[in-house]
């Protein structure tokens, strides 16, 4: 039996079956990869999209393969949601990167669909919330994704401040910010996790 890390590596390498029937193509999102079941990208079992493209390019980034805007592959929102629907044990979806807010519009649509299915939404970003709020004034996609995000994990990764103390962040400058009631519940889960560490 594969341990968690072997299974995660296998999922990251897996590509969708080119001959598989997928829902009709509609709007698309560019992804570096996706993981159907993760326990390291937020509380509970998570469905994770690693978006492609990142303007931050933080030194020591955990996902440098996501930096190029033209890398990765395009996936239809319908196909992504069809995979999500098969993961009945997932608590929700996590958007990581790359920088998810570069594709805020389509990700907000996925987030809305996840909310309609009862899941929660966690979004990682290299921006600070305050900067996103400024950008949202001129970018409807950023505004829409912020509105659909329950828990925001914000701030760039700073290698000199790398930390293993707080779950689900890479460096001590990054913040876990509840943007909704579901976000507050996710923070409570994280606090409970910390009590058992």
Buried (B, 14 or more C-beta within 10 A) or exposed (E): EEEEEEBBEEBBEEEEEEEEEBEEEEEBBBBBBBBBBBEEBBBBBBBBBBBBBBEBEBEEBEBEBBBBBEBBEEBBBBBBBBBBEEBEEBBBBBBBBBBBBBBBBBBBBBBBBBBEEEBBBBBBBBBBBEBBEEBBEEBEBBBBBBBBBBBBBBBBBBEEBEEEEBBBBBBBBBEBBBBBEBBEBBBEBBEEEEEEE
